[in-house]
């Protein structure tokens, strides 16, 4: 690899100090690099557009934390370019590289000493196909405003599954299974798995458990009317960022994304090793 883009969280890479050092180092080694500013963390006038990424880009460095990596990876998803996270925040699980090891990582990439790990993503769209978006971790349909439960009908591949009276529903990828899904009591899944996890949030039914579905499942979630005097409104969030409102009678459809998200890896730490580290952090 010789052609890179650096996407930086400007609140974590102050004055783009590390970004500029990476660009200088790559250019000294005969490569090319360009710096862009991450979306949610940037002002609208500064955040990058997909069109800003040169066609010859072979890898995108993402400087920040797991959140910055997820937002950047889903934004450039259609380009099919691998990303590599550089952790500048708290403990990161997707960001393999630390600031102290970033130049060693550049050497490895430029010497082709890496491998690509593909992670399944989800796509979600409304019933009219007027809106669609990609998620790496999860798509969550949840309460909006007042603390009241939602009534949600769930269909899988056109067949009615169940009605859930709950605070919401999490639809997670294997990568996202160790996030909100795990906190809500859902199962932990190997990130290389090929499946979709459906987990109700605080369901008002003792029999409501997580369900593991095929990666090819098409999930439709319909917001139902729960009481005559008031229509509820739900929120649809992608990887923790609120994106869309859902009104009573409307449906949202979730399925596996057409392409996987590619992540550059420099070492072959096992899923169990990473999981032990995460579990030890919260013990």
SULQUISUL-V487302 format. One record per residue. N is the residue number from 0. RES is the residue in one letter. NEAR is the number of other C-alpha atoms within 8 Angstrom. Layout:
BEGIN
n=N res=RES near=NEAR
n=N res=RES near=NEAR
END
This chain:
BEGIN
n=0 res=X near=9
n=1 res=X near=9
n=2 res=X near=11
n=3 res=X near=14
n=4 res=X near=13
n=5 res=X near=14
n=6 res=X near=13
n=7 res=X near=15
n=8 res=X near=14
n=9 res=X near=12
n=10 res=X near=6
n=11 res=X near=10
n=12 res=X near=14
n=13 res=X near=7
n=14 res=X near=5
n=15 res=X near=9
n=16 res=X near=8
n=17 res=X near=7
n=18 res=X near=12
n=19 res=X near=9
n=20 res=X near=8
n=21 res=X near=9
n=22 res=X near=13
n=23 res=X near=8
n=24 res=X near=9
n=25 res=X near=13
n=26 res=X near=10
n=27 res=X near=7
n=28 res=X near=6
n=29 res=X near=7
n=30 res=X near=10
n=31 res=X near=10
n=32 res=X near=11
n=33 res=X near=8
n=34 res=X near=11
n=35 res=X near=10
n=36 res=X near=12
n=37 res=X near=14
n=38 res=X near=11
n=39 res=X near=7
n=40 res=X near=8
n=41 res=X near=12
n=42 res=X near=8
n=43 res=X near=6
n=44 res=X near=5
n=45 res=X near=7
n=46 res=X near=12
n=47 res=X near=9
n=48 res=X near=6
n=49 res=X near=7
n=50 res=X near=5
n=51 res=X near=6
n=52 res=X near=8
n=53 res=X near=6
n=54 res=X near=4
n=55 res=X near=5
n=56 res=X near=11
n=57 res=X near=10
n=58 res=X near=13
n=59 res=X near=13
n=60 res=X near=12
n=61 res=X near=15
n=62 res=X near=17
n=63 res=X near=16
n=64 res=X near=14
n=65 res=X near=12
n=66 res=X near=7
n=67 res=X near=12
n=68 res=X near=16
n=69 res=X near=11
n=70 res=X near=11
n=71 res=X near=12
n=72 res=X near=10
n=73 res=X near=11
n=74 res=X near=9
n=75 res=X near=10
n=76 res=X near=12
n=77 res=X near=6
n=78 res=X near=5
n=79 res=X near=9
n=80 res=X near=11
n=81 res=X near=12
n=82 res=X near=13
n=83 res=X near=15
n=84 res=X near=15
n=85 res=X near=15
n=86 res=X near=16
n=87 res=X near=11
n=88 res=X near=8
n=89 res=X near=6
n=90 res=X near=5
n=91 res=X near=10
n=92 res=X near=7
n=93 res=X near=7
n=94 res=X near=13
n=95 res=X near=12
n=96 res=X near=11
n=97 res=X near=10
n=98 res=X near=8
n=99 res=X near=5
n=100 res=X near=8
n=101 res=X near=10
n=102 res=X near=9
n=103 res=X near=7
n=104 res=X near=10
n=105 res=X near=9
n=106 res=X near=8
n=107 res=X near=11
n=108 res=X near=10
n=109 res=X near=9
n=110 res=X near=7
n=111 res=X near=7
n=112 res=X near=8
n=113 res=X near=10
n=114 res=X near=7
n=115 res=X near=9
n=116 res=X near=8
n=117 res=X near=9
n=118 res=X near=12
n=119 res=X near=15
n=120 res=X near=14
n=121 res=X near=14
n=122 res=X near=12
n=123 res=X near=13
n=124 res=X near=13
n=125 res=X near=12
n=126 res=X near=9
n=127 res=X near=6
n=128 res=X near=7
n=129 res=X near=7
n=130 res=X near=7
n=131 res=X near=9
n=132 res=X near=8
n=133 res=X near=13
n=134 res=X near=13
n=135 res=X near=15
n=136 res=X near=15
n=137 res=X near=14
n=138 res=X near=15
n=139 res=X near=14
n=140 res=X near=11
n=141 res=X near=12
n=142 res=X near=14
n=143 res=X near=8
n=144 res=X near=4
n=145 res=X near=5
n=146 res=X near=6
n=147 res=X near=6
n=148 res=X near=9
n=149 res=X near=16
n=150 res=X near=12
n=151 res=X near=13
n=152 res=X near=13
n=153 res=X near=13
n=154 res=X near=12
n=155 res=X near=11
n=156 res=X near=8
n=157 res=X near=8
n=158 res=X near=6
n=159 res=X near=8
n=160 res=X near=8
n=161 res=X near=7
n=162 res=X near=8
n=163 res=X near=14
n=164 res=X near=11
n=165 res=X near=14
n=166 res=X near=13
n=167 res=X near=15
n=168 res=X near=12
n=169 res=X near=15
n=170 res=X near=11
n=171 res=X near=14
n=172 res=X near=16
n=173 res=X near=18
n=174 res=X near=14
n=175 res=X near=12
n=176 res=X near=16
n=177 res=X near=11
n=178 res=X near=8
n=179 res=X near=9
n=180 res=X near=14
n=181 res=X near=11
n=182 res=X near=8
n=183 res=X near=10
n=184 res=X near=8
n=185 res=X near=12
n=186 res=X near=9
n=187 res=X near=8
n=188 res=X near=9
n=189 res=X near=8
n=190 res=X near=9
n=191 res=X near=9
n=192 res=X near=7
n=193 res=X near=8
n=194 res=X near=11
n=195 res=X near=13
n=196 res=X near=16
n=197 res=X near=12
n=198 res=X near=14
n=199 res=X near=15
n=200 res=X near=10
n=201 res=X near=8
n=202 res=X near=12
n=203 res=X near=8
n=204 res=X near=7
n=205 res=X near=5
n=206 res=X near=4
n=207 res=X near=9
n=208 res=X near=7
n=209 res=X near=11
n=210 res=X near=7
n=211 res=X near=8
n=212 res=X near=9
n=213 res=X near=8
n=214 res=X near=9
n=215 res=X near=7
n=216 res=X near=11
n=217 res=X near=11
n=218 res=X near=12
n=219 res=X near=13
n=220 res=X near=11
n=221 res=X near=12
n=222 res=X near=15
n=223 res=X near=10
n=224 res=X near=10
n=225 res=X near=8
n=226 res=X near=6
n=227 res=X near=6
n=228 res=X near=4
n=229 res=X near=5
n=230 res=X near=10
n=231 res=X near=9
n=232 res=X near=10
n=233 res=X near=13
n=234 res=X near=14
n=235 res=X near=13
n=236 res=X near=13
n=237 res=X near=14
n=238 res=X near=12
n=239 res=X near=8
n=240 res=X near=6
n=241 res=X near=8
n=242 res=X near=8
n=243 res=X near=7
n=244 res=X near=8
n=245 res=X near=12
n=246 res=X near=10
n=247 res=X near=11
n=248 res=X near=8
n=249 res=X near=10
n=250 res=X near=11
n=251 res=X near=12
n=252 res=X near=12
n=253 res=X near=11
n=254 res=X near=12
n=255 res=X near=12
n=256 res=X near=10
n=257 res=X near=4
n=258 res=X near=9
n=259 res=X near=10
n=260 res=X near=14
n=261 res=X near=12
n=262 res=X near=11
n=263 res=X near=12
n=264 res=X near=11
n=265 res=X near=10
n=266 res=X near=5
n=267 res=X near=5
n=268 res=X near=6
n=269 res=X near=6
n=270 res=X near=8
n=271 res=X near=6
n=272 res=X near=8
n=273 res=X near=10
n=274 res=X near=8
n=275 res=X near=8
n=276 res=X near=8
n=277 res=X near=8
n=278 res=X near=8
n=279 res=X near=7
n=280 res=X near=6
n=281 res=X near=5
n=282 res=X near=4
END
